[in-house]
Amino acid sequence: MAATRFEIEKFNDETNFNLWQVRMMPILVQTGLKKVVTGK
């Protein structure tokens, strides 16, 4: 099984949280982790 890496900056006070969240959601969906994080 091959590991997949994504380059996305970590959330910090300078990054708009909503923008960070929008960038993270497709990655969570692709890796099958959205349900784990959102509970939906």
mmCIF file of the N, C-alpha and C atoms, coordinates in Angstrom:
data_MODEL
# 
_entry.id   MODEL 
# 
loop_
_atom_site.group_PDB 
_atom_site.id 
_atom_site.type_symbol 
_atom_site.label_atom_id 
_atom_site.label_alt_id 
_atom_site.label_comp_id 
_atom_site.label_asym_id 
_atom_site.label_entity_id 
_atom_site.label_seq_id 
_atom_site.pdbx_PDB_ins_code 
_atom_site.Cartn_x 
_atom_site.Cartn_y 
_atom_site.Cartn_z 
_atom_site.occupancy 
_atom_site.B_iso_or_equiv 
_atom_site.pdbx_formal_charge 
_atom_site.auth_seq_id 
_atom_site.auth_comp_id 
_atom_site.auth_asym_id 
_atom_site.auth_atom_id 
_atom_site.pdbx_PDB_model_num 
ATOM 1   N N  . MET A 1 1  ? 0.849   -1.183 0.000  1.00 0.00 ? 1  MET A N  1 
ATOM 2   C CA . MET A 1 1  ? 0.000   0.000  0.000  1.00 0.00 ? 1  MET A CA 1 
ATOM 3   C C  . MET A 1 1  ? 0.892   1.242  0.000  1.00 0.00 ? 1  MET A C  1 
ATOM 4   N N  . ALA A 1 2  ? 0.689   2.100  -0.949 1.00 0.00 ? 2  ALA A N  1 
ATOM 5   C CA . ALA A 1 2  ? 1.509   3.299  -1.080 1.00 0.00 ? 2  ALA A CA 1 
ATOM 6   C C  . ALA A 1 2  ? 0.953   4.428  -0.214 1.00 0.00 ? 2  ALA A C  1 
ATOM 7   N N  . ALA A 1 3  ? 1.845   5.145  0.401  1.00 0.00 ? 3  ALA A N  1 
ATOM 8   C CA . ALA A 1 3  ? 1.447   6.299  1.208  1.00 0.00 ? 3  ALA A CA 1 
ATOM 9   C C  . ALA A 1 3  ? 1.266   7.509  0.297  1.00 0.00 ? 3  ALA A C  1 
ATOM 10  N N  . THR A 1 4  ? 0.278   8.310  0.595  1.00 0.00 ? 4  THR A N  1 
ATOM 11  C CA . THR A 1 4  ? 0.016   9.516  -0.172 1.00 0.00 ? 4  THR A CA 1 
ATOM 12  C C  . THR A 1 4  ? 0.375   10.722 0.684  1.00 0.00 ? 4  THR A C  1 
ATOM 13  N N  . ARG A 1 5  ? 1.101   11.647 0.112  1.00 0.00 ? 5  ARG A N  1 
ATOM 14  C CA . ARG A 1 5  ? 1.498   12.856 0.837  1.00 0.00 ? 5  ARG A CA 1 
ATOM 15  C C  . ARG A 1 5  ? 0.831   14.067 0.202  1.00 0.00 ? 5  ARG A C  1 
ATOM 16  N N  . PHE A 1 6  ? 0.404   14.971 1.040  1.00 0.00 ? 6  PHE A N  1 
ATOM 17  C CA . PHE A 1 6  ? -0.173  16.230 0.591  1.00 0.00 ? 6  PHE A CA 1 
ATOM 18  C C  . PHE A 1 6  ? 0.591   17.361 1.244  1.00 0.00 ? 6  PHE A C  1 
ATOM 19  N N  . GLU A 1 7  ? 0.910   18.366 0.475  1.00 0.00 ? 7  GLU A N  1 
ATOM 20  C CA . GLU A 1 7  ? 1.577   19.546 1.007  1.00 0.00 ? 7  GLU A CA 1 
ATOM 21  C C  . GLU A 1 7  ? 0.520   20.619 1.229  1.00 0.00 ? 7  GLU A C  1 
ATOM 22  N N  . ILE A 1 8  ? 0.186   20.855 2.473  1.00 0.00 ? 8  ILE A N  1 
ATOM 23  C CA . ILE A 1 8  ? -0.758  21.913 2.824  1.00 0.00 ? 8  ILE A CA 1 
ATOM 24  C C  . ILE A 1 8  ? -0.277  22.527 4.123  1.00 0.00 ? 8  ILE A C  1 
ATOM 25  N N  . GLU A 1 9  ? -0.310  23.836 4.182  1.00 0.00 ? 9  GLU A N  1 
ATOM 26  C CA . GLU A 1 9  ? 0.224   24.499 5.360  1.00 0.00 ? 9  GLU A CA 1 
ATOM 27  C C  . GLU A 1 9  ? -0.643  24.229 6.585  1.00 0.00 ? 9  GLU A C  1 
ATOM 28  N N  . LYS A 1 10 ? -0.005  24.169 7.733  1.00 0.00 ? 10 LYS A N  1 
ATOM 29  C CA . LYS A 1 10 ? -0.725  23.970 8.984  1.00 0.00 ? 10 LYS A CA 1 
ATOM 30  C C  . LYS A 1 10 ? -1.492  25.239 9.318  1.00 0.00 ? 10 LYS A C  1 
ATOM 31  N N  . PHE A 1 11 ? -2.611  25.061 10.007 1.00 0.00 ? 11 PHE A N  1 
ATOM 32  C CA . PHE A 1 11 ? -3.404  26.216 10.419 1.00 0.00 ? 11 PHE A CA 1 
ATOM 33  C C  . PHE A 1 11 ? -2.650  26.980 11.493 1.00 0.00 ? 11 PHE A C  1 
ATOM 34  N N  . ASN A 1 12 ? -2.593  28.293 11.337 1.00 0.00 ? 12 ASN A N  1 
ATOM 35  C CA . ASN A 1 12 ? -2.032  29.163 12.371 1.00 0.00 ? 12 ASN A CA 1 
ATOM 36  C C  . ASN A 1 12 ? -2.868  30.434 12.418 1.00 0.00 ? 12 ASN A C  1 
ATOM 37  N N  . ASP A 1 13 ? -2.528  31.336 13.288 1.00 0.00 ? 13 ASP A N  1 
ATOM 38  C CA . ASP A 1 13 ? -3.330  32.552 13.455 1.00 0.00 ? 13 ASP A CA 1 
ATOM 39  C C  . ASP A 1 13 ? -3.337  33.447 12.225 1.00 0.00 ? 13 ASP A C  1 
ATOM 40  N N  . GLU A 1 14 ? -2.374  33.293 11.346 1.00 0.00 ? 14 GLU A N  1 
ATOM 41  C CA . GLU A 1 14 ? -2.300  34.138 10.163 1.00 0.00 ? 14 GLU A CA 1 
ATOM 42  C C  . GLU A 1 14 ? -3.148  33.603 9.012  1.00 0.00 ? 14 GLU A C  1 
ATOM 43  N N  . THR A 1 15 ? -3.451  32.327 9.034  1.00 0.00 ? 15 THR A N  1 
ATOM 44  C CA . THR A 1 15 ? -4.233  31.702 7.976  1.00 0.00 ? 15 THR A CA 1 
ATOM 45  C C  . THR A 1 15 ? -5.717  31.767 8.339  1.00 0.00 ? 15 THR A C  1 
ATOM 46  N N  . ASN A 1 16 ? -6.539  32.149 7.400  1.00 0.00 ? 16 ASN A N  1 
ATOM 47  C CA . ASN A 1 16 ? -7.974  32.174 7.610  1.00 0.00 ? 16 ASN A CA 1 
ATOM 48  C C  . ASN A 1 16 ? -8.447  30.742 7.820  1.00 0.00 ? 16 ASN A C  1 
ATOM 49  N N  . PHE A 1 17 ? -9.105  30.469 8.951  1.00 0.00 ? 17 PHE A N  1 
ATOM 50  C CA . PHE A 1 17 ? -9.529  29.110 9.274  1.00 0.00 ? 17 PHE A CA 1 
ATOM 51  C C  . PHE A 1 17 ? -10.470 28.542 8.222  1.00 0.00 ? 17 PHE A C  1 
ATOM 52  N N  . ASN A 1 18 ? -11.387 29.345 7.726  1.00 0.00 ? 18 ASN A N  1 
ATOM 53  C CA . ASN A 1 18 ? -12.337 28.852 6.725  1.00 0.00 ? 18 ASN A CA 1 
ATOM 54  C C  . ASN A 1 18 ? -11.633 28.411 5.448  1.00 0.00 ? 18 ASN A C  1 
ATOM 55  N N  . LEU A 1 19 ? -10.639 29.160 5.019  1.00 0.00 ? 19 LEU A N  1 
ATOM 56  C CA . LEU A 1 19 ? -9.882  28.792 3.828  1.00 0.00 ? 19 LEU A CA 1 
ATOM 57  C C  . LEU A 1 19 ? -9.110  27.500 4.071  1.00 0.00 ? 19 LEU A C  1 
ATOM 58  N N  . TRP A 1 20 ? -8.490  27.373 5.224  1.00 0.00 ? 20 TRP A N  1 
ATOM 59  C CA . TRP A 1 20 ? -7.757  26.158 5.591  1.00 0.00 ? 20 TRP A CA 1 
ATOM 60  C C  . TRP A 1 20 ? -8.700  24.955 5.591  1.00 0.00 ? 20 TRP A C  1 
ATOM 61  N N  . GLN A 1 21 ? -9.890  25.144 6.151  1.00 0.00 ? 21 GLN A N  1 
ATOM 62  C CA . GLN A 1 21 ? -10.879 24.069 6.230  1.00 0.00 ? 21 GLN A CA 1 
ATOM 63  C C  . GLN A 1 21 ? -11.320 23.631 4.827  1.00 0.00 ? 21 GLN A C  1 
ATOM 64  N N  . VAL A 1 22 ? -11.521 24.587 3.931  1.00 0.00 ? 22 VAL A N  1 
ATOM 65  C CA . VAL A 1 22 ? -11.911 24.278 2.550  1.00 0.00 ? 22 VAL A CA 1 
ATOM 66  C C  . VAL A 1 22 ? -10.811 23.495 1.849  1.00 0.00 ? 22 VAL A C  1 
ATOM 67  N N  . ARG A 1 23 ? -9.567  23.828 2.121  1.00 0.00 ? 23 ARG A N  1 
ATOM 68  C CA . ARG A 1 23 ? -8.449  23.105 1.507  1.00 0.00 ? 23 ARG A CA 1 
ATOM 69  C C  . ARG A 1 23 ? -8.307  21.695 2.063  1.00 0.00 ? 23 ARG A C  1 
ATOM 70  N N  . MET A 1 24 ? -8.631  21.496 3.317  1.00 0.00 ? 24 MET A N  1 
ATOM 71  C CA . MET A 1 24 ? -8.468  20.197 3.964  1.00 0.00 ? 24 MET A CA 1 
ATOM 72  C C  . MET A 1 24 ? -9.575  19.204 3.605  1.00 0.00 ? 24 MET A C  1 
ATOM 73  N N  . MET A 1 25 ? -10.794 19.665 3.392  1.00 0.00 ? 25 MET A N  1 
ATOM 74  C CA . MET A 1 25 ? -11.928 18.763 3.195  1.00 0.00 ? 25 MET A CA 1 
ATOM 75  C C  . MET A 1 25 ? -11.743 17.806 2.018  1.00 0.00 ? 25 MET A C  1 
ATOM 76  N N  . PRO A 1 26 ? -11.301 18.244 0.833  1.00 0.00 ? 26 PRO A N  1 
ATOM 77  C CA . PRO A 1 26 ? -11.099 17.282 -0.264 1.00 0.00 ? 26 PRO A CA 1 
ATOM 78  C C  . PRO A 1 26 ? -10.054 16.220 0.065  1.00 0.00 ? 26 PRO A C  1 
ATOM 79  N N  . ILE A 1 27 ? -9.048  16.593 0.826  1.00 0.00 ? 27 ILE A N  1 
ATOM 80  C CA . ILE A 1 27 ? -8.025  15.625 1.222  1.00 0.00 ? 27 ILE A CA 1 
ATOM 81  C C  . ILE A 1 27 ? -8.626  14.591 2.163  1.00 0.00 ? 27 ILE A C  1 
ATOM 82  N N  . LEU A 1 28 ? -9.445  15.035 3.099  1.00 0.00 ? 28 LEU A N  1 
ATOM 83  C CA . LEU A 1 28 ? -10.095 14.102 4.020  1.00 0.00 ? 28 LEU A CA 1 
ATOM 84  C C  . LEU A 1 28 ? -11.039 13.164 3.277  1.00 0.00 ? 28 LEU A C  1 
ATOM 85  N N  . VAL A 1 29 ? -11.760 13.686 2.298  1.00 0.00 ? 29 VAL A N  1 
ATOM 86  C CA . VAL A 1 29 ? -12.673 12.858 1.503  1.00 0.00 ? 29 VAL A CA 1 
ATOM 87  C C  . VAL A 1 29 ? -11.880 11.820 0.715  1.00 0.00 ? 29 VAL A C  1 
ATOM 88  N N  . GLN A 1 30 ? -10.806 12.249 0.074  1.00 0.00 ? 30 GLN A N  1 
ATOM 89  C CA . GLN A 1 30 ? -10.001 11.354 -0.760 1.00 0.00 ? 30 GLN A CA 1 
ATOM 90  C C  . GLN A 1 30 ? -9.366  10.235 0.058  1.00 0.00 ? 30 GLN A C  1 
ATOM 91  N N  . THR A 1 31 ? -8.964  10.533 1.276  1.00 0.00 ? 31 THR A N  1 
ATOM 92  C CA . THR A 1 31 ? -8.307  9.532  2.114  1.00 0.00 ? 31 THR A CA 1 
ATOM 93  C C  . THR A 1 31 ? -9.296  8.740  2.959  1.00 0.00 ? 31 THR A C  1 
ATOM 94  N N  . GLY A 1 32 ? -10.578 9.073  2.862  1.00 0.00 ? 32 GLY A N  1 
ATOM 95  C CA . GLY A 1 32 ? -11.599 8.343  3.602  1.00 0.00 ? 32 GLY A CA 1 
ATOM 96  C C  . GLY A 1 32 ? -11.678 8.723  5.068  1.00 0.00 ? 32 GLY A C  1 
ATOM 97  N N  . LEU A 1 33 ? -11.185 9.891  5.424  1.00 0.00 ? 33 LEU A N  1 
ATOM 98  C CA . LEU A 1 33 ? -11.161 10.305 6.823  1.00 0.00 ? 33 LEU A CA 1 
ATOM 99  C C  . LEU A 1 33 ? -12.206 11.358 7.177  1.00 0.00 ? 33 LEU A C  1 
ATOM 100 N N  . LYS A 1 34 ? -12.985 11.809 6.209  1.00 0.00 ? 34 LYS A N  1 
ATOM 101 C CA . LYS A 1 34 ? -13.979 12.851 6.492  1.00 0.00 ? 34 LYS A CA 1 
ATOM 102 C C  . LYS A 1 34 ? -14.962 12.393 7.558  1.00 0.00 ? 34 LYS A C  1 
ATOM 103 N N  . LYS A 1 35 ? -15.442 11.168 7.447  1.00 0.00 ? 35 LYS A N  1 
ATOM 104 C CA . LYS A 1 35 ? -16.416 10.660 8.409  1.00 0.00 ? 35 LYS A CA 1 
ATOM 105 C C  . LYS A 1 35 ? -15.816 10.589 9.810  1.00 0.00 ? 35 LYS A C  1 
ATOM 106 N N  . VAL A 1 36 ? -14.549 10.245 9.900  1.00 0.00 ? 36 VAL A N  1 
ATOM 107 C CA . VAL A 1 36 ? -13.878 10.159 11.196 1.00 0.00 ? 36 VAL A CA 1 
ATOM 108 C C  . VAL A 1 36 ? -13.801 11.534 11.849 1.00 0.00 ? 36 VAL A C  1 
ATOM 109 N N  . VAL A 1 37 ? -13.498 12.549 11.055 1.00 0.00 ? 37 VAL A N  1 
ATOM 110 C CA . VAL A 1 37 ? -13.313 13.893 11.593 1.00 0.00 ? 37 VAL A CA 1 
ATOM 111 C C  . VAL A 1 37 ? -14.643 14.583 11.871 1.00 0.00 ? 37 VAL A C  1 
ATOM 112 N N  . THR A 1 38 ? -15.595 14.473 10.941 1.00 0.00 ? 38 THR A N  1 
ATOM 113 C CA . THR A 1 38 ? -16.859 15.202 11.078 1.00 0.00 ? 38 THR A CA 1 
ATOM 114 C C  . THR A 1 38 ? -17.932 14.416 11.810 1.00 0.00 ? 38 THR A C  1 
ATOM 115 N N  . GLY A 1 39 ? -17.795 13.106 11.851 1.00 0.00 ? 39 GLY A N  1 
ATOM 116 C CA . GLY A 1 39 ? -18.818 12.282 12.491 1.00 0.00 ? 39 GLY A CA 1 
ATOM 117 C C  . GLY A 1 39 ? -20.046 12.088 11.619 1.00 0.00 ? 39 GLY A C  1 
ATOM 118 N N  . LYS A 1 40 ? -19.969 12.509 10.356 1.00 0.00 ? 40 LYS A N  1 
ATOM 119 C CA . LYS A 1 40 ? -21.109 12.381 9.430  1.00 0.00 ? 40 LYS A CA 1 
ATOM 120 C C  . LYS A 1 40 ? -20.783 11.379 8.352  1.00 0.00 ? 40 LYS A C  1 
# 
